[in-house]
Amino acid sequence: MATNVYQMVTDRIIEEMQKGIIPWRKPWHLLGNANECAISYTTRRPYSLLNQFLLGEAGEYLTFNQIKAHGGKIRKGEKSRMVVFYQQIVKEDETKTDENGDPKLVRIPVLRYYNVWNINQVDGIESKCKPVEQGAESKLSPDERAEEIVAGYMAQPSHPRLFIQRSDSAYYAPAGDYVVVPLMEQYNDVAEYYSTMFHELGHSTGHSSRLDRKNGMKVAAFGSADYSREELVAEMTAAMLVNEAGLDAEKAFRNSVAYLQNWLSALKNDNKMIVWAASRAEAAAKWILGIKEEKKDNE
C-alpha cells in the first residue's frame, strides 16, 4: 500500500471526526443458548447479580480444579476473576443463653470468595453452548485479501498466537503474546470482523520482538494516556488494513471513527495525537503486511 494511501485514511478519519460525535457500538454479539450472562460451566446456572458485575464478561466459567479435571490449561498471562458467596458460620453468643443456660448458638453469614477463569482464557476445553442457527442473510464469508493479510502475519518469524473463538471480548494479551477475536458468525458485517481482527493484531506489533512500542506495551491503567494512545494506534492500524483489503465499508469506518473519538477524549481531545498515532499505525500496518522499516521513536 503506497504511503499516500495511509495519509488518505488519516485525513478521512480527521474529516469524519470534525462532523461531530458518533456513538460507538460493539460490532459482535454472543451466540448460543441465550447465555448473555456469566454462567458456571459445570452447573450451567447463572451467577448472582453481584458476581455478574464482578466477572464483567458473559460466558462459561470454571475453577482451577474444574479446568484441571476437564483436561484444560490456563493460558500464560491470564488472570483469574473473583466470585463471592456467603457461608454460614455457627458461633456461641455469650450474651444469650438457651433454656439450659448454655451460650446460644447463632449463625453468622461470612463473605467468602473463590477464583474462576472464563473458558476463553483456557485451552483444551470445548464450550457446551450450541450455536444458534443464523439466517442465510447473516452468514458471512471470509474475504480472500483480508485472510491473506492475517495468514501472512502469522507466517512471519515473530508473530502472536491467534485464537478465533466464541467470546464476548476481543483483546491482545501482552504477557502471553496472543490475540483473541470472536468468531466471524458473531458479526453482522464482515468488514467489522476484520476491523476487530486488525485492531488486536495492531496491538501485537507493539511487542518487544516487533516494533517495541514501550509506552503501549507496559502495564498502563485503563483510560490512562499511555493506554489511550495505544488504542489510537491499534484502531488506526485497523482502519488502514481494512482499506488495504478493500473492505472499507462505511459502517465499519464510522464505528472506527467513533472508537477513536472515545479514546481521544481521554487525551483531552488533543488532535495532534491523531497524527502521532497515524505514524505508528502506518508502521504497524506495514509490519503486519511484511514491509519492515526502522522502529519508530516511542518517546
VEXFIPA-410462 format. One record per residue (C-alpha): x negated, y negated, z negated. Coordinates in steps of 0.1 Angstrom, whole numbers, plus 5000, padded with zeros to 4 digits. Each point is the difference from the previous one (the first is absolute). Layout:
VEXFIPA-410462
<site x="X" y="Y" z="Z"/>
...
//
This chain:
VEXFIPA-410462
<site x="5000" y="5000" z="5000"/>
<site x="4985" y="4967" z="5010"/>
<site x="4991" y="4975" z="4973"/>
<site x="5025" y="4974" z="5013"/>
<site x="5028" y="5025" z="4994"/>
<site x="4992" y="5001" z="4963"/>
<site x="5002" y="4962" z="5000"/>
<site x="5033" y="5001" z="5019"/>
<site x="5015" y="5023" z="4973"/>
<site x="4987" y="4977" z="4972"/>
<site x="5014" y="4969" z="5018"/>
<site x="5034" y="5017" z="5004"/>
<site x="5001" y="5010" z="4963"/>
<site x="4993" y="4964" z="4990"/>
<site x="5026" y="4987" z="5024"/>
<site x="5026" y="5023" z="4986"/>
<site x="4991" y="4991" z="4964"/>
<site x="5006" y="4963" z="5008"/>
<site x="5037" y="5008" z="5008"/>
<site x="5008" y="5007" z="4963"/>
<site x="5002" y="5028" z="4976"/>
<site x="5010" y="5034" z="5013"/>
<site x="5013" y="5027" z="4975"/>
<site x="4978" y="5031" z="4999"/>
<site x="5016" y="5035" z="4999"/>
<site x="4985" y="5034" z="4994"/>
<site x="4998" y="5017" z="5034"/>
<site x="5005" y="5036" z="4988"/>
<site x="5027" y="5018" z="4981"/>
<site x="5002" y="5032" z="4980"/>
<site x="5012" y="5033" z="5014"/>
<site x="5016" y="5030" z="4984"/>
<site x="5026" y="5009" z="4974"/>
<site x="5009" y="4964" z="4992"/>
<site x="4969" y="4999" z="4977"/>
<site x="4997" y="4963" z="4999"/>
<site x="4987" y="5002" z="4964"/>
<site x="4972" y="5017" z="4980"/>
<site x="5009" y="5036" z="4992"/>
<site x="4983" y="5030" z="4983"/>
<site x="4985" y="5024" z="5026"/>
<site x="5009" y="5029" z="4977"/>
<site x="5034" y="4992" z="4987"/>
<site x="5012" y="4978" z="5029"/>
<site x="5016" y="4977" z="4975"/>
<site x="4994" y="4962" z="5002"/>
<site x="4981" y="4982" z="4973"/>
<site x="5016" y="4975" z="4977"/>
<site x="5005" y="4964" z="5011"/>
<site x="4971" y="4990" z="4978"/>
<site x="4977" y="5026" z="5015"/>
<site x="5011" y="4990" z="5035"/>
<site x="4986" y="4965" z="4993"/>
<site x="4968" y="5015" z="4984"/>
<site x="4994" y="5023" z="5030"/>
<site x="5007" y="4972" z="5025"/>
<site x="5004" y="5023" z="5030"/>
<site x="5025" y="5025" z="5012"/>
<site x="4990" y="5036" z="5006"/>
<site x="4993" y="5033" z="4983"/>
<site x="4977" y="5000" z="4969"/>
<site x="4980" y="5028" z="4983"/>
<site x="4979" y="5003" z="4968"/>
<site x="4964" y="5011" z="5002"/>
<site x="5009" y="5035" z="4989"/>
<site x="5028" y="5002" z="5026"/>
<site x="4977" y="4989" z="5027"/>
<site x="4975" y="5027" z="4990"/>
<site x="5027" y="5027" z="4997"/>
<site x="5012" y="4992" z="5036"/>
<site x="4964" y="5002" z="5013"/>
<site x="4997" y="4963" z="5007"/>
<site x="4971" y="4976" z="4996"/>
<site x="5001" y="4963" z="4990"/>
<site x="4982" y="4979" z="5026"/>
<site x="4968" y="4982" z="4989"/>
<site x="5007" y="4966" z="4986"/>
<site x="5037" y="5005" z="4994"/>
<site x="5013" y="4988" z="4967"/>
<site x="5029" y="5014" z="4980"/>
<site x="5031" y="4982" z="4990"/>
<site x="5017" y="5001" z="4966"/>
<site x="5034" y="5015" z="4991"/>
<site x="5014" y="4993" z="4966"/>
<site x="5025" y="5019" z="4978"/>
<site x="5013" y="5000" z="4964"/>
<site x="4991" y="5029" z="4977"/>
<site x="5019" y="5005" z="4968"/>
<site x="4977" y="5002" z="4970"/>
<site x="5014" y="5014" z="4967"/>
<site x="4988" y="4982" z="4969"/>
<site x="5008" y="4998" z="4963"/>
<site x="5016" y="4967" z="4989"/>
<site x="4988" y="4994" z="4964"/>
<site x="5027" y="4973" z="4995"/>
<site x="5028" y="5024" z="5006"/>
<site x="5009" y="5034" z="4984"/>
<site x="5023" y="5028" z="5009"/>
<site x="5025" y="5017" z="4976"/>
<site x="4971" y="5020" z="4985"/>
<site x="4980" y="4969" z="4992"/>
<site x="4974" y="5008" z="5027"/>
<site x="4988" y="4973" z="5025"/>
<site x="5024" y="4998" z="5028"/>
<site x="4988" y="5011" z="5035"/>
<site x="5004" y="4974" z="5027"/>
<site x="4993" y="5001" z="5037"/>
<site x="4979" y="4972" z="5015"/>
<site x="4997" y="4995" z="5038"/>
<site x="4964" y="4996" z="5010"/>
<site x="4990" y="4988" z="5034"/>
<site x="4976" y="5025" z="5018"/>
<site x="4986" y="5001" z="5035"/>
<site x="4984" y="5023" z="5026"/>
<site x="4983" y="4995" z="5033"/>
<site x="5013" y="5009" z="5034"/>
<site x="4989" y="4996" z="5036"/>
<site x="5021" y="4994" z="5031"/>
<site x="4999" y="5028" z="5025"/>
<site x="4985" y="4977" z="5025"/>
<site x="4969" y="4997" z="4978"/>
<site x="4995" y="5038" z="5001"/>
<site x="4987" y="5024" z="5026"/>
<site x="5012" y="5036" z="5004"/>
<site x="5037" y="4996" z="4988"/>
<site x="5029" y="4998" z="5025"/>
<site x="5029" y="4977" z="4993"/>
<site x="5033" y="5017" z="4992"/>
<site x="5020" y="4973" z="5017"/>
<site x="5015" y="5010" z="5033"/>
<site x="4999" y="4972" z="5026"/>
<site x="5034" y="4987" z="5010"/>
<site x="5008" y="5005" z="5037"/>
<site x="4997" y="4967" z="5017"/>
<site x="5021" y="4989" z="5030"/>
<site x="4984" y="5003" z="5034"/>
<site x="4998" y="4962" z="5002"/>
<site x="4978" y="4998" z="4969"/>
<site x="4974" y="5026" z="5011"/>
<site x="4967" y="4984" z="5010"/>
<site x="4973" y="5013" z="5023"/>
<site x="4963" y="4995" z="4994"/>
<site x="4983" y="4973" z="5021"/>
<site x="4972" y="5013" z="5021"/>
<site x="4977" y="4970" z="4997"/>
<site x="5006" y="4995" z="4963"/>
<site x="4993" y="5036" z="4993"/>
<site x="4967" y="4997" z="5020"/>
<site x="4990" y="4971" z="4977"/>
<site x="5007" y="5020" z="4969"/>
<site x="4983" y="5031" z="5013"/>
<site x="4970" y="4980" z="5011"/>
<site x="4995" y="4986" z="4966"/>
<site x="5005" y="5034" z="4983"/>
<site x="4972" y="5013" z="5024"/>
<site x="4975" y="4975" z="4988"/>
<site x="4971" y="5012" z="4977"/>
<site x="5013" y="4978" z="4972"/>
<site x="5038" y="5001" z="4997"/>
<site x="5026" y="5003" z="4972"/>
<site x="5022" y="5030" z="4995"/>
<site x="5035" y="4995" z="5014"/>
<site x="5032" y="5014" z="4984"/>
<site x="5032" y="4995" z="5020"/>
<site x="5027" y="5013" z="4976"/>
<site x="5034" y="4994" z="4986"/>
<site x="4994" y="4971" z="4977"/>
<site x="5017" y="4968" z="4987"/>
<site x="4967" y="4981" z="5002"/>
<site x="4971" y="4994" z="5023"/>
<site x="4965" y="4993" z="4987"/>
<site x="4963" y="5003" z="5002"/>
<site x="4982" y="5015" z="4970"/>
<site x="4964" y="4987" z="4998"/>
<site x="4989" y="5023" z="4973"/>
<site x="5009" y="5031" z="5020"/>
<site x="4996" y="4983" z="5034"/>
<site x="5033" y="5012" z="5015"/>
<site x="5031" y="4985" z="5015"/>
<site x="5036" y="5010" z="4994"/>
<site x="5027" y="4991" z="5025"/>
<site x="5037" y="5011" z="5001"/>
<site x="5012" y="5023" z="5027"/>
<site x="5010" y="4986" z="5034"/>
<site x="5035" y="5013" z="4993"/>
<site x="5003" y="4975" z="4972"/>
<site x="4999" y="4970" z="5023"/>
<site x="5026" y="4986" z="5024"/>
<site x="4974" y="4983" z="5022"/>
<site x="4969" y="5017" z="5014"/>
<site x="4980" y="4967" z="5000"/>
<site x="5007" y="4996" z="4963"/>
<site x="4986" y="5035" z="4993"/>
<site x="4968" y="4992" z="5018"/>
<site x="4998" y="4966" z="4984"/>
<site x="5001" y="5016" z="4966"/>
<site x="4974" y="5026" z="5011"/>
<site x="4977" y="4973" z="5014"/>
<site x="5004" y="4979" z="4969"/>
<site x="4988" y="5028" z="4977"/>
<site x="4972" y="5010" z="5024"/>
<site x="4991" y="4963" z="5000"/>
<site x="4995" y="5001" z="4962"/>
<site x="4978" y="5031" z="5004"/>
<site x="4975" y="4981" z="5022"/>
<site x="4990" y="4980" z="4969"/>
<site x="4984" y="5031" z="4985"/>
<site x="4962" y="4997" z="4992"/>
<site x="4992" y="5026" z="5027"/>
<site x="5017" y="4978" z="5026"/>
<site x="5004" y="4962" z="5000"/>
<site x="4994" y="4997" z="4963"/>
<site x="5025" y="4973" z="4991"/>
<site x="4988" y="4997" z="4964"/>
<site x="5027" y="4976" z="4989"/>
<site x="5028" y="5021" z="5014"/>
<site x="4988" y="5033" z="4988"/>
<site x="4992" y="4992" z="4964"/>
<site x="5026" y="5005" z="4974"/>
<site x="5023" y="4969" z="5002"/>
<site x="5032" y="4991" z="4982"/>
<site x="5031" y="5003" z="5021"/>
<site x="5008" y="4965" z="5014"/>
<site x="4965" y="4986" z="4992"/>
<site x="4981" y="4980" z="5026"/>
<site x="4978" y="5030" z="5009"/>
<site x="5029" y="5023" z="5003"/>
<site x="5020" y="4975" z="5021"/>
<site x="4971" y="4993" z="5024"/>
<site x="4996" y="5038" z="5006"/>
<site x="5037" y="5003" z="5007"/>
<site x="4997" y="4972" z="5026"/>
<site x="4971" y="5018" z="5017"/>
<site x="5018" y="5033" z="5001"/>
<site x="5032" y="4986" z="5014"/>
<site x="4983" y="4980" z="5026"/>
<site x="4980" y="5031" z="5010"/>
<site x="5033" y="5018" z="5004"/>
<site x="5014" y="4972" z="5022"/>
<site x="4970" y="5001" z="5022"/>
<site x="5000" y="5038" z="5004"/>
<site x="5037" y="5001" z="5007"/>
<site x="4994" y="4975" z="5027"/>
<site x="4971" y="5021" z="5013"/>
<site x="5023" y="5030" z="5002"/>
<site x="5026" y="4980" z="5020"/>
<site x="5025" y="5004" z="4972"/>
<site x="5004" y="4964" z="4990"/>
<site x="5037" y="5002" z="4995"/>
<site x="5017" y="4969" z="4987"/>
<site x="5015" y="5016" z="4969"/>
<site x="4967" y="5014" z="4988"/>
<site x="4982" y="4968" z="5008"/>
<site x="5024" y="4979" z="4980"/>
<site x="4997" y="5024" z="4970"/>
<site x="4962" y="4996" z="5002"/>
<site x="5004" y="4962" z="4999"/>
<site x="5023" y="5003" z="4970"/>
<site x="4975" y="5022" z="4982"/>
<site x="4972" y="4975" z="5007"/>
<site x="5021" y="4972" z="4987"/>
<site x="5006" y="5018" z="4967"/>
<site x="4963" y="5005" z="4994"/>
<site x="4991" y="4965" z="5013"/>
<site x="5022" y="4986" z="4973"/>
<site x="4978" y="5016" z="4974"/>
<site x="4971" y="4980" z="5014"/>
<site x="5020" y="4968" z="4996"/>
<site x="5009" y="5000" z="5038"/>
<site x="4964" y="4993" z="5010"/>
<site x="5004" y="5002" z="5037"/>
<site x="4962" y="5002" z="5005"/>
<site x="5002" y="5035" z="4985"/>
<site x="5017" y="5012" z="5031"/>
<site x="4970" y="4990" z="5021"/>
<site x="4977" y="5016" z="4974"/>
<site x="5020" y="5032" z="4999"/>
<site x="5003" y="5001" z="5038"/>
<site x="4962" y="5002" z="5005"/>
<site x="4998" y="5029" z="4976"/>
<site x="5031" y="5017" z="5015"/>
<site x="4984" y="4997" z="5034"/>
<site x="4969" y="5018" z="4986"/>
<site x="5023" y="5027" z="4984"/>
<site x="5020" y="5005" z="5032"/>
<site x="4968" y="5004" z="5020"/>
<site x="4986" y="5024" z="4975"/>
<site x="5031" y="5022" z="5003"/>
<site x="4997" y="4998" z="5038"/>
<site x="4964" y="5011" z="4998"/>
<site x="4985" y="4966" z="5010"/>
<site x="4973" y="4996" z="4973"/>
<site x="4987" y="4965" z="4992"/>
<site x="4980" y="4985" z="4972"/>
<site x="5018" y="4998" z="4967"/>
<site x="5017" y="4967" z="4991"/>
<site x="4987" y="4979" z="4971"/>
<site x="5025" y="5006" z="4972"/>
<site x="4991" y="4971" z="4978"/>
//
